[in-house]
Amino acid sequence: MRYYKNIFMDKGYRDIEGTKAEILKGKGVFNAYLIYTDPQSDNMFEIALSDHVFRTRNENKDYGIIAVSRGLSAAKKMVKLLIEEWLTEHEDLNGIKEYYNSRCS
C-alpha cells in the first residue's frame, strides 16, 4: 500500500488524527471508506471499505490511497470534489489517475 502525501480526511470523524493514524498503519476503521488508485484497474478511482482493502489478500497490492471518508455517500462526494478540483485547472480528466497515483508513496 502507498499513501497520498497529504491524505484527504473526511471531517465527519471526531478524532481525525487518530483515524488517520489507524489507516496509515493499515488497520481497518469502522465505516471508513478508502478512495484509492489501482494501477491494475481501468477505473479512475476505487472506493472500498478499509476492512476490505487491508485484508491479507491485498497486502501486496500497489494501491495508492488518496482519501478516507466516513460512509459511502461521503466517499462519492469526495470523489466528485477531487474531479471538480482537477477540472478547475485541466480541460478534461486525462492524467488524473496518474497524477494521484504518482504522488502516493
C-alpha positions, 0 to 999 in steps of 0.5 A, spaced: 500 500 500 502 507 498 499 513 501 497 520 498 502 525 501 497 529 504 491 524 505 484 527 504 480 526 511 473 526 511 471 531 517 465 527 519 470 523 524 471 526 531 478 524 532 481 525 525 488 524 527 487 518 530 483 515 524 488 517 520 493 514 524 489 507 524 489 507 516 496 509 515 498 503 519 493 499 515 488 497 520 481 497 518 476 503 521 469 502 522 465 505 516 471 508 513 471 508 506 478 508 502 478 512 495 484 509 492 488 508 485 489 501 482 494 501 477 491 494 475 484 497 474 481 501 468 477 505 473 479 512 475 478 511 482 476 505 487 472 506 493 472 500 498 471 499 505 478 499 509 476 492 512 476 490 505 482 493 502 487 491 508 485 484 508 491 479 507 489 478 500 491 485 498 497 486 502 501 486 496 497 490 492 500 497 489 494 501 491 495 508 492 490 511 497 488 518 496 482 519 501 478 516 507 471 518 508 466 516 513 460 512 509 459 511 502 455 517 500 461 521 503 466 517 499 462 519 492 462 526 494 469 526 495 470 523 489 466 528 485 470 534 489 477 531 487 474 531 479 471 538 480 478 540 483 482 537 477 477 540 472 478 547 475 485 547 472 485 541 466 480 541 460 478 534 461 480 528 466 486 525 462 492 524 467 488 524 473 489 517 475 496 518 474 497 524 477 494 521 484 497 515 483 504 518 482 504 522 488 502 516 493 508 513 496 
